[in-house]
Amino acid sequence: MTTPHNGSPRMERRHWRTRVRAWFTERLGLKATALLITLLIWLLVGARERTESFVPVSVTPVLDSSLVLLGDPPPLRALIAGSTADIVKLYATPPEIRRTVSGDVPDTLVLDLTPSDVRIPPELSADVRVLDVQPRSVTLRFENKASTRVAVLNGGRIRVQFAGGAPAPVRLRFEPDTVKITGPRRIVRRLRGIYPVPLTIAAGDTLPHVADLDTAGLGVSVAPAQVKVRARGVPPAPAPTPDTTAP
């Protein structure tokens, strides 16, 4: 059996395997630190690099007090030039388009938009530039507001009951007994009253209680938002039920 001489292909392969293994296994801490520093440098350079990207834009119409906006404004986006870091910040604090809308506008209003309409947050206004806004127009729909006074109705929302749960036949008095509602004219016209949030009062309690008015899902505001309610006419306690099981 002959031993392979130095420099044979088998020895060369063994030598390279040893070097590769050493590269992956020796000085791991130093190599990890070097890799981390390289990654940080790459991220820092990338964050300062100038680039262009689209970011969302919020539309905030400043309405006359007699108008109600129907639906949300459509989504917009702006093409922004700036560093990657600054553009990322705009996702947390989006640019904005604000337009004042007077009370004599038609029911449907089309606003033409330009890059100059886009407001950048003050802390970034010197570092980024708006190149474009898409779409170049936005359609807003309005409805006139109306106000009227309506009655505060119980509708079984507020109950007066004895300790056992039996209802007490009392009269309830609201203070005030009418409130002012404001909202789109078509909604205000069909409302005949506002109901309170459910509340239970113990029989015999004649102190005034505060009841919130329930406007959830109505699309109107109400003033005041709360009323006082007091039970009138203290009823007698219900007679005990006779024990029919006694001999």
BADREN-230204 format. One record per residue (C-alpha): residue number from 1; x, y, z. Coordinates in Angstrom, 2 decimals, decimal comma. Layout:
<rec seq="NUM" c1="X" c2="Y" c3="Z"/>
...
REM end
This chain:
<rec seq="1" c1="0,00" c2="0,00" c3="0,00"/>
<rec seq="2" c1="1,51" c2="3,31" c3="-1,06"/>
<rec seq="3" c1="0,97" c2="6,56" c3="0,85"/>
<rec seq="4" c1="-0,03" c2="9,56" c3="-1,32"/>
<rec seq="5" c1="2,81" c2="12,03" c3="-1,62"/>
<rec seq="6" c1="2,57" c2="15,63" c3="-0,40"/>
<rec seq="7" c1="0,68" c2="17,85" c3="-2,84"/>
<rec seq="8" c1="-1,53" c2="15,02" c3="-4,11"/>
<rec seq="9" c1="-5,14" c2="15,91" c3="-5,01"/>
<rec seq="10" c1="-6,40" c2="14,07" c3="-1,91"/>
<rec seq="11" c1="-4,21" c2="16,13" c3="0,40"/>
<rec seq="12" c1="-5,20" c2="19,34" c3="-1,38"/>
<rec seq="13" c1="-8,89" c2="18,60" c3="-0,87"/>
<rec seq="14" c1="-8,33" c2="17,83" c3="2,81"/>
<rec seq="15" c1="-6,41" c2="21,09" c3="3,20"/>
<rec seq="16" c1="-9,23" c2="23,14" c3="1,66"/>
<rec seq="17" c1="-11,87" c2="21,41" c3="3,79"/>
<rec seq="18" c1="-9,85" c2="22,30" c3="6,90"/>
<rec seq="19" c1="-9,61" c2="25,95" c3="5,84"/>
<rec seq="20" c1="-13,34" c2="26,21" c3="5,06"/>
<rec seq="21" c1="-14,25" c2="24,59" c3="8,40"/>
<rec seq="22" c1="-11,96" c2="27,00" c3="10,22"/>
<rec seq="23" c1="-13,53" c2="29,99" c3="8,45"/>
<rec seq="24" c1="-16,99" c2="29,00" c3="9,72"/>
<rec seq="25" c1="-16,01" c2="27,93" c3="13,23"/>
<rec seq="26" c1="-13,13" c2="30,16" c3="14,38"/>
<rec seq="27" c1="-13,50" c2="33,68" c3="15,85"/>
<rec seq="28" c1="-17,28" c2="33,59" c3="15,60"/>
<rec seq="29" c1="-17,77" c2="36,59" c3="17,93"/>
<rec seq="30" c1="-15,47" c2="38,80" c3="15,89"/>
<rec seq="31" c1="-17,11" c2="37,77" c3="12,63"/>
<rec seq="32" c1="-20,62" c2="38,37" c3="14,01"/>
<rec seq="33" c1="-19,59" c2="41,86" c3="15,17"/>
<rec seq="34" c1="-18,17" c2="42,67" c3="11,75"/>
<rec seq="35" c1="-21,36" c2="41,45" c3="10,07"/>
<rec seq="36" c1="-23,51" c2="43,56" c3="12,40"/>
<rec seq="37" c1="-21,43" c2="46,70" c3="11,76"/>
<rec seq="38" c1="-21,70" c2="46,11" c3="8,01"/>
<rec seq="39" c1="-25,48" c2="45,75" c3="8,28"/>
<rec seq="40" c1="-25,82" c2="48,94" c3="10,35"/>
<rec seq="41" c1="-23,73" c2="50,90" c3="7,86"/>
<rec seq="42" c1="-25,86" c2="49,59" c3="5,02"/>
<rec seq="43" c1="-29,08" c2="50,58" c3="6,82"/>
<rec seq="44" c1="-27,72" c2="54,04" c3="7,67"/>
<rec seq="45" c1="-26,65" c2="54,75" c3="4,11"/>
<rec seq="46" c1="-29,95" c2="53,40" c3="2,75"/>
<rec seq="47" c1="-32,01" c2="55,57" c3="5,11"/>
<rec seq="48" c1="-30,23" c2="58,73" c3="3,90"/>
<rec seq="49" c1="-30,51" c2="57,85" c3="0,23"/>
<rec seq="50" c1="-32,89" c2="60,04" c3="-1,80"/>
<rec seq="51" c1="-35,80" c2="58,19" c3="-3,32"/>
<rec seq="52" c1="-39,38" c2="58,66" c3="-4,53"/>
<rec seq="53" c1="-42,42" c2="56,87" c3="-3,18"/>
<rec seq="54" c1="-46,22" c2="57,17" c3="-2,92"/>
<rec seq="55" c1="-47,69" c2="57,81" c3="0,54"/>
<rec seq="56" c1="-51,38" c2="58,09" c3="1,59"/>
<rec seq="57" c1="-52,94" c2="61,55" c3="1,91"/>
<rec seq="58" c1="-55,89" c2="62,45" c3="4,14"/>
<rec seq="59" c1="-58,56" c2="64,87" c3="2,89"/>
<rec seq="60" c1="-60,02" c2="67,19" c3="5,54"/>
<rec seq="61" c1="-62,71" c2="69,55" c3="4,25"/>
<rec seq="62" c1="-63,41" c2="72,47" c3="6,60"/>
<rec seq="63" c1="-67,19" c2="72,72" c3="6,33"/>
<rec seq="64" c1="-69,55" c2="75,56" c3="6,94"/>
<rec seq="65" c1="-71,66" c2="74,94" c3="10,04"/>
<rec seq="66" c1="-74,76" c2="74,43" c3="7,86"/>
<rec seq="67" c1="-73,27" c2="71,47" c3="5,93"/>
<rec seq="68" c1="-72,87" c2="67,77" c3="6,58"/>
<rec seq="69" c1="-70,40" c2="65,67" c3="4,56"/>
<rec seq="70" c1="-72,01" c2="62,51" c3="3,18"/>
<rec seq="71" c1="-69,58" c2="59,61" c3="3,37"/>
<rec seq="72" c1="-65,82" c2="59,69" c3="3,77"/>
<rec seq="73" c1="-63,58" c2="61,44" c3="1,22"/>
<rec seq="74" c1="-62,00" c2="59,01" c3="-1,27"/>
<rec seq="75" c1="-58,40" c2="57,87" c3="-0,61"/>
<rec seq="76" c1="-55,62" c2="59,90" c3="-2,19"/>
<rec seq="77" c1="-51,88" c2="59,41" c3="-2,49"/>
<rec seq="78" c1="-48,96" c2="61,71" c3="-3,16"/>
<rec seq="79" c1="-45,63" c2="61,03" c3="-4,83"/>
<rec seq="80" c1="-42,97" c2="62,22" c3="-2,37"/>
<rec seq="81" c1="-39,24" c2="62,77" c3="-2,99"/>
<rec seq="82" c1="-37,00" c2="62,51" c3="0,05"/>
<rec seq="83" c1="-34,88" c2="60,19" c3="2,13"/>
<rec seq="84" c1="-36,20" c2="56,74" c3="2,92"/>
<rec seq="85" c1="-36,27" c2="57,59" c3="6,63"/>
<rec seq="86" c1="-38,37" c2="60,72" c3="6,08"/>
<rec seq="87" c1="-40,81" c2="58,97" c3="3,76"/>
<rec seq="88" c1="-41,34" c2="56,23" c3="6,35"/>
<rec seq="89" c1="-42,22" c2="58,95" c3="8,90"/>
<rec seq="90" c1="-45,00" c2="60,18" c3="6,58"/>
<rec seq="91" c1="-46,83" c2="56,88" c3="7,01"/>
<rec seq="92" c1="-47,15" c2="57,63" c3="10,73"/>
<rec seq="93" c1="-48,13" c2="61,29" c3="10,14"/>
<rec seq="94" c1="-49,76" c2="61,40" c3="6,68"/>
<rec seq="95" c1="-49,79" c2="64,56" c3="4,56"/>
<rec seq="96" c1="-53,10" c2="66,38" c3="4,44"/>
<rec seq="97" c1="-55,27" c2="68,34" c3="2,02"/>
<rec seq="98" c1="-57,51" c2="70,94" c3="3,69"/>
<rec seq="99" c1="-60,14" c2="72,90" c3="1,78"/>
<rec seq="100" c1="-62,64" c2="75,39" c3="3,18"/>
<rec seq="101" c1="-66,19" c2="74,73" c3="1,92"/>
<rec seq="102" c1="-68,74" c2="77,53" c3="2,24"/>
<rec seq="103" c1="-72,43" c2="77,04" c3="2,88"/>
<rec seq="104" c1="-73,53" c2="78,03" c3="-0,65"/>
<rec seq="105" c1="-71,86" c2="75,12" c3="-2,47"/>
<rec seq="106" c1="-73,93" c2="72,67" c3="-4,55"/>
<rec seq="107" c1="-74,80" c2="69,24" c3="-3,18"/>
<rec seq="108" c1="-71,92" c2="67,73" c3="-5,19"/>
<rec seq="109" c1="-68,56" c2="69,50" c3="-5,36"/>
<rec seq="110" c1="-65,55" c2="68,48" c3="-7,46"/>
<rec seq="111" c1="-62,23" c2="69,76" c3="-6,10"/>
<rec seq="112" c1="-59,28" c2="70,00" c3="-8,50"/>
<rec seq="113" c1="-56,01" c2="69,14" c3="-6,76"/>
<rec seq="114" c1="-52,36" c2="70,00" c3="-7,38"/>
<rec seq="115" c1="-49,16" c2="69,02" c3="-5,53"/>
<rec seq="116" c1="-49,17" c2="72,44" c3="-3,84"/>
<rec seq="117" c1="-52,44" c2="71,50" c3="-2,06"/>
<rec seq="118" c1="-50,68" c2="68,73" c3="-0,12"/>
<rec seq="119" c1="-49,59" c2="69,86" c3="3,34"/>
<rec seq="120" c1="-46,51" c2="68,16" c3="4,72"/>
<rec seq="121" c1="-46,08" c2="67,99" c3="8,54"/>
<rec seq="122" c1="-43,99" c2="71,02" c3="9,62"/>
<rec seq="123" c1="-41,12" c2="68,92" c3="10,96"/>
<rec seq="124" c1="-40,60" c2="67,34" c3="7,52"/>
<rec seq="125" c1="-41,60" c2="70,17" c3="5,18"/>
<rec seq="126" c1="-37,96" c2="71,20" c3="4,56"/>
<rec seq="127" c1="-36,75" c2="67,65" c3="3,89"/>
<rec seq="128" c1="-39,25" c2="66,24" c3="1,40"/>
<rec seq="129" c1="-40,94" c2="67,48" c3="-1,77"/>
<rec seq="130" c1="-44,36" c2="66,66" c3="-3,25"/>
<rec seq="131" c1="-44,04" c2="65,73" c3="-6,92"/>
<rec seq="132" c1="-47,59" c2="64,63" c3="-7,72"/>
<rec seq="133" c1="-50,98" c2="63,83" c3="-6,21"/>
<rec seq="134" c1="-53,34" c2="61,13" c3="-7,47"/>
<rec seq="135" c1="-56,11" c2="61,38" c3="-8,42"/>
<rec seq="136" c1="-56,04" c2="65,02" c3="-9,51"/>
<rec seq="137" c1="-59,64" c2="65,63" c3="-8,40"/>
<rec seq="138" c1="-61,94" c2="64,51" c3="-5,61"/>
<rec seq="139" c1="-65,74" c2="64,53" c3="-5,43"/>
<rec seq="140" c1="-67,45" c2="65,51" c3="-2,17"/>
<rec seq="141" c1="-71,17" c2="65,29" c3="-1,46"/>
<rec seq="142" c1="-72,96" c2="67,41" c3="1,10"/>
<rec seq="143" c1="-76,31" c2="67,81" c3="2,75"/>
<rec seq="144" c1="-77,69" c2="70,79" c3="4,64"/>
<rec seq="145" c1="-78,01" c2="70,62" c3="8,39"/>
<rec seq="146" c1="-81,22" c2="71,22" c3="10,27"/>
<rec seq="147" c1="-82,10" c2="71,62" c3="13,93"/>
<rec seq="148" c1="-85,30" c2="71,12" c3="15,87"/>
<rec seq="149" c1="-86,55" c2="70,28" c3="19,35"/>
<rec seq="150" c1="-87,98" c2="66,85" c3="20,07"/>
<rec seq="151" c1="-89,42" c2="65,18" c3="23,15"/>
<rec seq="152" c1="-87,48" c2="62,91" c3="25,47"/>
<rec seq="153" c1="-89,38" c2="59,60" c3="25,34"/>
<rec seq="154" c1="-89,02" c2="56,71" c3="27,73"/>
<rec seq="155" c1="-90,22" c2="53,82" c3="25,58"/>
<rec seq="156" c1="-89,56" c2="51,37" c3="28,39"/>
<rec seq="157" c1="-85,89" c2="52,30" c3="28,60"/>
<rec seq="158" c1="-86,04" c2="53,46" c3="32,23"/>
<rec seq="159" c1="-87,66" c2="51,02" c3="34,64"/>
<rec seq="160" c1="-88,73" c2="51,47" c3="38,24"/>
<rec seq="161" c1="-88,94" c2="48,17" c3="40,08"/>
<rec seq="162" c1="-89,23" c2="46,63" c3="43,53"/>
<rec seq="163" c1="-86,41" c2="44,66" c3="45,14"/>
<rec seq="164" c1="-87,83" c2="41,41" c3="43,83"/>
<rec seq="165" c1="-87,84" c2="42,70" c3="40,25"/>
<rec seq="166" c1="-91,55" c2="43,43" c3="39,95"/>
<rec seq="167" c1="-92,25" c2="46,66" c3="38,00"/>
<rec seq="168" c1="-93,53" c2="49,63" c3="39,97"/>
<rec seq="169" c1="-96,36" c2="51,68" c3="38,36"/>
<rec seq="170" c1="-94,96" c2="55,20" c3="38,68"/>
<rec seq="171" c1="-94,79" c2="58,28" c3="36,50"/>
<rec seq="172" c1="-91,40" c2="59,41" c3="35,20"/>
<rec seq="173" c1="-90,55" c2="63,04" c3="34,67"/>
<rec seq="174" c1="-87,64" c2="64,21" c3="32,50"/>
<rec seq="175" c1="-85,89" c2="67,54" c3="33,04"/>
<rec seq="176" c1="-85,75" c2="68,98" c3="30,43"/>
<rec seq="177" c1="-88,47" c2="67,10" c3="28,63"/>
<rec seq="178" c1="-87,37" c2="68,34" c3="25,17"/>
<rec seq="179" c1="-83,90" c2="68,56" c3="23,63"/>
<rec seq="180" c1="-82,35" c2="70,06" c3="20,51"/>
<rec seq="181" c1="-81,17" c2="67,70" c3="17,77"/>
<rec seq="182" c1="-78,95" c2="68,74" c3="14,86"/>
<rec seq="183" c1="-78,03" c2="66,73" c3="11,79"/>
<rec seq="184" c1="-78,83" c2="66,12" c3="8,13"/>
<rec seq="185" c1="-82,22" c2="67,59" c3="7,25"/>
<rec seq="186" c1="-83,69" c2="64,29" c3="6,00"/>
<rec seq="187" c1="-82,85" c2="62,57" c3="9,33"/>
<rec seq="188" c1="-84,01" c2="65,41" c3="11,56"/>
<rec seq="189" c1="-87,38" c2="65,56" c3="9,80"/>
<rec seq="190" c1="-88,27" c2="61,95" c3="10,60"/>
<rec seq="191" c1="-87,20" c2="61,90" c3="14,26"/>
<rec seq="192" c1="-90,08" c2="62,35" c3="16,70"/>
<rec seq="193" c1="-88,15" c2="61,88" c3="19,93"/>
<rec seq="194" c1="-84,95" c2="60,78" c3="21,64"/>
<rec seq="195" c1="-84,76" c2="57,85" c3="24,04"/>
<rec seq="196" c1="-82,51" c2="57,52" c3="27,08"/>
<rec seq="197" c1="-79,94" c2="54,82" c3="27,67"/>
<rec seq="198" c1="-81,53" c2="51,98" c3="29,73"/>
<rec seq="199" c1="-81,57" c2="52,64" c3="33,47"/>
<rec seq="200" c1="-83,15" c2="50,93" c3="36,48"/>
<rec seq="201" c1="-84,43" c2="52,89" c3="39,51"/>
<rec seq="202" c1="-85,43" c2="51,30" c3="42,80"/>
<rec seq="203" c1="-89,06" c2="51,76" c3="43,80"/>
<rec seq="204" c1="-89,40" c2="54,46" c3="46,44"/>
<rec seq="205" c1="-86,33" c2="56,35" c3="45,20"/>
<rec seq="206" c1="-87,54" c2="59,89" c3="44,47"/>
<rec seq="207" c1="-84,09" c2="61,45" c3="44,01"/>
<rec seq="208" c1="-83,24" c2="62,74" c3="40,50"/>
<rec seq="209" c1="-81,06" c2="60,46" c3="38,38"/>
<rec seq="210" c1="-78,96" c2="61,44" c3="35,35"/>
<rec seq="211" c1="-79,78" c2="59,59" c3="32,14"/>
<rec seq="212" c1="-77,64" c2="59,71" c3="28,99"/>
<rec seq="213" c1="-79,54" c2="60,19" c3="25,73"/>
<rec seq="214" c1="-79,02" c2="57,45" c3="23,18"/>
<rec seq="215" c1="-78,05" c2="58,80" c3="19,72"/>
<rec seq="216" c1="-76,10" c2="55,72" c3="18,57"/>
<rec seq="217" c1="-76,69" c2="55,14" c3="14,87"/>
<rec seq="218" c1="-79,00" c2="58,15" c3="14,46"/>
<rec seq="219" c1="-76,51" c2="60,44" c3="12,73"/>
<rec seq="220" c1="-77,47" c2="63,48" c3="14,82"/>
<rec seq="221" c1="-76,08" c2="65,37" c3="17,78"/>
<rec seq="222" c1="-78,22" c2="66,27" c3="20,79"/>
<rec seq="223" c1="-78,05" c2="69,08" c3="23,33"/>
<rec seq="224" c1="-78,04" c2="68,56" c3="26,19"/>
<rec seq="225" c1="-76,60" c2="65,05" c3="26,01"/>
<rec seq="226" c1="-78,04" c2="64,14" c3="29,42"/>
<rec seq="227" c1="-81,34" c2="64,73" c3="31,24"/>
<rec seq="228" c1="-82,51" c2="64,28" c3="34,79"/>
<rec seq="229" c1="-85,21" c2="61,71" c3="35,48"/>
<rec seq="230" c1="-87,30" c2="61,45" c3="38,62"/>
<rec seq="231" c1="-89,93" c2="58,92" c3="39,64"/>
<rec seq="232" c1="-93,25" c2="60,43" c3="40,77"/>
<rec seq="233" c1="-95,88" c2="58,71" c3="42,90"/>
<rec seq="234" c1="-94,29" c2="56,21" c3="45,28"/>
<rec seq="235" c1="-96,22" c2="52,93" c3="44,92"/>
<rec seq="236" c1="-97,00" c2="50,58" c3="47,78"/>
<rec seq="237" c1="-94,86" c2="47,48" c3="48,06"/>
<rec seq="238" c1="-96,47" c2="44,43" c3="46,45"/>
<rec seq="239" c1="-98,34" c2="42,14" c3="48,83"/>
<rec seq="240" c1="-96,43" c2="38,96" c3="49,70"/>
<rec seq="241" c1="-97,50" c2="35,84" c3="47,89"/>
<rec seq="242" c1="-99,41" c2="33,50" c3="50,24"/>
<rec seq="243" c1="-97,70" c2="30,25" c3="51,08"/>
<rec seq="244" c1="-99,98" c2="27,57" c3="49,63"/>
<rec seq="245" c1="-97,81" c2="24,73" c3="50,90"/>
<rec seq="246" c1="-98,70" c2="25,28" c3="54,58"/>
<rec seq="247" c1="-101,11" c2="22,65" c3="56,07"/>
REM end
